Amino acid sequence: MTDRVHAIVLAAGQGTRMKSALPKVLHPVGGQPMLGHVLDAAASAGIVLSHIVLGHGAEKVSAWLASRSAEPPRSVLQQKQLGTAHAVSQAMPEVPDTALVVVLYGDVPLITAETVAALITAAKDGFALVTVTLDQPRGYGRILRDAAGRVTGIVEEKDATPEQRQIREVNTGLMAASARRLRRWLSHVGNDNANGEYYLTDVVSLAAKDGIVVRTVSAAASEEVEGVNDPLQLARAERAFQRRNVERLQRDGLYLADPARFDLRGSLSIGRDVRIDVGCVLEGKVELGDDVQIGPYCLLRDVSIAAGTRIDAFSVLHEASAGRACIIGPYARLRPGTVLGDGVHIGNFVELKKTTVGAGSKANHLAYVGDAVVGARVNIGAGVITCNYDGANKFTTTIGDDAFIGTDSQLVAPVTIGRGAYIAAGSTIAKDAPADQLTINRSREQRSLPGWKRPTKG
């Protein structure tokens, strides 16, 4: 069935209430543009072909679509925003009569694949739309039914009578119908209404007049079908998205100190007994093995952490991986390309970039190690720096197994520190240091200056 289902996603709105230069559908929820969530839901429901109706900010949306996939969905430009029926009609020339059309909205990011699939099923032999019953239906089009409960139409609130405004079942805008019928109904939609627009909702009454049974699908929750029109609604969608994620993860066994203070902006896979403290943000693809512990206020982006590793408070990890039983932080930063072996300790205010660290090595305090290959059981003292950049090019520092790098030393790359080498504190090493020897490079004498006076404030 879904081989012939086409989604038409309306994404042409200007979003003036967002008060932003960014097109509305590109504002993120859970780290992904709202439009991305809608396309993901359609794909998960089995829809292969989608058509995006663009308008304001079309170039930016098109660029994002191209960056998202080598084969982006088809798009069409709605030159003038004349209403939702007009928007759908712009995409219809690319849809064959034999198709089933599902209409979705790029600013309704919480729609689920389950609801889209239910909509497709309900529309197989007619016409279907998604409705929701609200305690406060203000602003929504109302579902009109006859005495037998059959849907006869939708009335927008501006055009509704006082009695009709008491109806609590409202239209969400999501609908599905055969392309052949929808094309004909769209051709009969007029704009004789308070806004002078061509409403897609008018096809409901046209379908009912044709004797087509209009089936309804109830959204599981009202938040699933709420549109986003301003930053306040965007924030509400974000919280709803996070609640949905948290509930799923907790059912999978994740321990969270406070679910309300955790944000997932990507995907997370977990082992057993994973514990995450408050204020943590996870972005991109994050993998956490058994017994991993994440301290408060950490940021993890595209990382893989093996079993038994602990990440202490205020640490930032980006495109990095850590082996088993590591200790990272607090206040550690692992930049892209960092790979830690088993049992590595990276302490407070230590920064690593594009560095491989062997099993059992330690850099516990105030160090920068970039573009380096560090062996096993190496000790890197406080204040150590690999001088990897000459202003134009990056160079590699290689440190052999069991080496000791003394406090406040600088390793000027390219340089190799031999296996078991010992670098004395305060040394600047610009030449290779041999294995199993003490290498020292300091000023030749220590001097004290008589008569020196401490500076005073002027």
N, C-alpha and C positions, 0 to 999 in steps of 0.2 A: 504493500500500500504506500509506504513512504517513498518508494522510488518515483512516484509521480506527484508527491507533495511539494509545493513551492511555498516558501515563506516570503512574505512582503513585509519588510521592517521599515516603519516610518521613522526617519531620523532627520527631518528637514527643519524642525522648529528652531527658531532663533534663540529661545531660552533667555529672554530679556531679564527675567527675574533673577537669573543666576548672577547678573552684573559682572560678567566675565568675558574676556576675549576668547576663551576656550569654548568651542562648540559644546552645547549642553550634553550631548550623548557621549562625549569624551571625558567628562568628569568621572573620576574613579570611585568605585565602591569596592572595598576589599582589595585595593591595589590594581584593579583592572577597570578600564572604561566601561560605563554602563552598557554601551552597545555590545561589548565583548561578552558580557553575561547573557544577554539576549541571544546572541548567536550561538553560544555554548549550549544554552537550553534547547534551542532548535535542533542543533546537531545531536545532542543526547537523546532527543525524542525521535531521531531517525530521519530528520529532514536533510536532504542532500543539497538542494538548490535554494539559495536565498537571494533576494533582490533588495537592495538598500535604496530607499528613496532619500536623496540628499537635497539640501537647500542651503541654509546659512552655514558657513564654514565648510563647504563641500570639499575644498582642497585639503584641509587639515584632516577631515574624516577619511577621505580617499587615501591620503598618505598613511594614516594609521592602519587602514584595512590592508594596504599593500605590505606594510611592515609585519603584519600579523601572520600572513600566509602567502606562500608562493602562488596560490590560486585563490585570490580574494573573491568574495561573492560579487555578483553583478550589481552594478549601481546605476541609478538614473537620477537626473537632476530635475527637481521641481522648481522651475524658474520663478513662479509666483505661488505663494502659500495661500491657496484658495479653499482650504479645508481638507479634512481627512479623506473624503471620497475622491476628491481631485488628486490627492497624493497617491492613493492606491491605483487610480486609473493610469498614472504615469508609468507604472511598472507592468501593467497588464499586457502591453504588446509583446513582451518577452515570455509570456506564460501561455502554454498551449491550452486549448479548450478542454482537453482530457485531464488536466491537472486539478488537484484540490489545492485551494489557496488558503493559507493560514496567515492572518494579519497580526503582526506583533509590533511592539513599540520600543524604540531605542532608549527611551527614558523610563522604562519599567523594568529595572534590573533584577528584581527578585523573583521573576516568573520562573517556575520550575519545569524541568523536562516532563515530570509526571502530569502536570496540568496541560502542557502542550500536547502530550500524547493522548490524554483523555479528550481534548478538544478535537483532535483528528479522528478518533474513534467515533465520537458523537456525530460528526459531520459526514460520515461515510455515505449515508443515503439521503442527505438533505442539507441542512444548514445548522450551525451551532455557534453559540457564543458563550463567553465566560462571564458569569455574574457573581456578585458578592452582596451580602446583606449587611448593612451598616446601621449602627445606632444613630449616627450623625451623617446622613447622606448628602449634606449640603454640597453643592458644586457638581454633583454627578447627574448624568442622564438616568432617568427612571425607566424600569422595565414595565411595560404595559401588558397586562394579561386579560383575557376575557373571563366570563363566568366559569368556564370549564378549566381555567388555568393555563390555556394555551397562550404563548407569546404572540402579541399582535403588533408590537412596535416598541420604539424607544422615544421618549421625549426629553429634550435637553432642559435643564433647569430653567433657563431664561425663557423658554417657551411653554413651561408647564403651568397648569392651573394650580390654585392652592390645594385642591384635593390630590392632584397628582404628585405634588411635592411631599405629601405625607408617605408616599411609597418608599420603603426602605431597601428594596432590592434594586441594585443599580448596575449600570453597564460599565464594563471595564475597558471596552474597545477591542478586546481580543475576540476574534471570530474566525470561522472557517466555512468555506462554501466552494462548490464546484466553480471552476474558472468560467465555464460557459454561461452559467446563470449569473455569476457575479458581474461579468462583463455587461450583460443585458441590464441588470439592475442599476449599475453605475450610470449607464446612459440615461436613466430616467430620474436620477437624483437632481433636485433643484436647490436653489439657494434662498427660498422665500422663508427666512427665519430672522431672528433678532440680530444675528451676526452677519447675515448675507453670505454665509459660507456653504459649501457643499459637504454635508455631514455624511459620513460613512454609516452612521446609525440609521439613516433613512432606508437602507437596503433591507432592514429587518421587516419593516411594514410592507415593503414591496414583495418580500419573500412570502409573508403571511397572506397577502392578497392573491398570490399565485397558488395558494394551497399547499405550500411547502411547510412541513413541520419544523418549527424552530426549536431545537433542543438547547438546553442550557447545561453548562458545567459549572459547578460551584468551586471557587478557589478555596484552597485549604485554609488560608488565612488572608485577611484583608491586606496585610503588608506585602503579600506576594504580588498584588496587582496595583499597588500604589505608584503613581507617576512621581517623578522628581522635577520640580519646577524652580526651586530656590535652594540656597545653602542649608536652610533649616531642614527641608525635606531630604536633602542629600545626607545630612548627618543622621537623620532617623533611619534612612535606608542602610547606612553603614552599621549602625547599632543592630538593626534587625539581621543583617547579613552575618555579623559577628556572633550573635546569639545562635543562629542556625549552625554555624561552624562549631561553636563550643559544644553544643548539645551532641552533635555527631561525634566529636573527638572524645568527649567524656564517656559516651557509650562505648567507644573503642578502647577505653581504659586510661585516658590521659588524666593526670592529676594536676589541677590548676588551683593555685592559692586563692585566686579570686577571678572567676570567669568574666566579670565585668571589666577587669583590667588586663585584658589580653587581646591582641589583634593579630589575626592571620590574614596576610595579603598575598596569598598564593596557595601552595599545596604543602601539606605536612603529612609525613608518614612516621609512625612511632612504633617502638618496640614495647616491651612490658615495663611497667613501673617507671615511666617517664614523668618527671615532676617539673613544673614551670612556675616560677614565682611571679609576683605582680609586675605589671608595667612592661611586659616583654612584647616585642613586635617581631613577627616572622614574615619574611617576604620571599617571593620566588618559590623555588623548590627546596624544601628543608627536610632532611632525613635524620631522625634521632633514634639511636639504638637503645637496647634494654638498659634500664637503670641510669639513663642520662638525667642530670639535674641542671636546670638553668636558673641562675639566680635572678634577682630583681633587676628590671630596667635594662635588659640586654636587647640588642638588635642582631638578628641572624638573617642573612640574605643569601640564598642559594648555597647552602652548606650541607655537609654530611658529617655527622658526629657518631662515632662508634660507641659501643656499649661501655658503660661505667665511667664515662667522661663527665666532669663537672665544669660548668662555666659559671664563674662568679659574677657578682653584680657589675653593671655598667660596662659590660664588654660588647664590642662590635666585631662581628665576623661577616665577611663578604667574600663569596666565591672561594671558600676554603674548606678543608676537611681535616678532621682530627681522628687519630686512632683510638684504641681502647685505653681506658683508665688515665686519660690526660687530666690535668688541672689547668684551667685557663682563667686569667683574671685574678682579682677584679681590675677593672679599667684596662683591659687588654684590647688590642686591635689587630685582627688578622685580615689583611687585605688580599685581593685576588691573587691566586696562584700559590697560596700557602698550604702546605701539606705537613701535618704533624704525625709522626710515628706513635707507637704505643708508649704510654707512660711519660709523655713529655709534659714539662711544667713551663707555662708561659705566664709570668706574673704581672704585677701592677705596672701600668704605664710602659708596657713593652709592645712594640709595633713590629709586625713582620709583613713583608711583601714579597711575593714570588719566591718563596723560600721553602725548601724541604728540610725538615728537622728529623733526625734519626731517633730511634727508640731510646727513652731514658734521658734525653738531653734536657737542660734547664736554662732558662733565661728569666730569672725571677724578678728583676727590678730595672726599670728605667733604661731600656735598650732599644735600638733600632737595628733590625737585621733585614736587609733588602737584597734581592737578587743573589741569594746564597744557597749553598748546599752544605748543610750541617750534618755531621755524622752522628753516631750513637754515643750516648753518655758524655756529651760535651757540656761543659759549664761555661756559660756566658755571664760575666759579671755585670754589675750595675754600671750604667753610663757607657756601655760599649756601643760603637757605631760601625756599621759597614759603610764605607764611603764609596757608594756604587755609581755615582753620577758625576761626570766631569763637565757638565753644562751642555753637552751635546749627545753623549752616548752613555748607555748603562753597561756595567761590567760585573762579573761574577766573583764572589768570594767563596772559596772552598775551605771547609774546616773538617779535618779528619777526626775519626773516632777518638774518644777519650782525651781530646784537647781541653785545655783550660785557658780561657780568655780573661785576663785580669781586669779589674775595675777600671773604668774610664780609659779604655784603649780604643784606638781607631784603626780599622783594617781598611787600607786604601786599595780598592780593587782596580785591576785584577790581581788577586793574590791568593796563595794557597798556604794554609796552616797545616802542617803535617800531623800525622797520627801521634797522639800522646804529647804534642808540643805544649809548652807552657809559656804564655805571653804575660810578661810582668805588667803589673798595674801601671797605668799612665803611659803606655807605649803607643807610638804611632808606627804601624807596620806597613811599609810600602813594598817590601820584598818578601819573597816566600820564606816561611819559617820552617826549619827542618824538624823532622819527627823526633820526639823524645828529648828535646833540648829546651832549655830556657832561652827565650829571646826577649831582649830588653832594648828599648830605644827611648832614652830620656835625655834631657839636658845634662851635660857632663859634670856640672857642679851645682851645688845648692848654695845660694848666697843670701845673706841678710844685709840690709842696707842701714847702717847707723845714721841717726839724724832724721830718718823718715818720720813724717808726721801724718796722722790720720786726717783725711779730708773732713772739713766741717761745712755745715750748711751756711750759705751766704745770706 
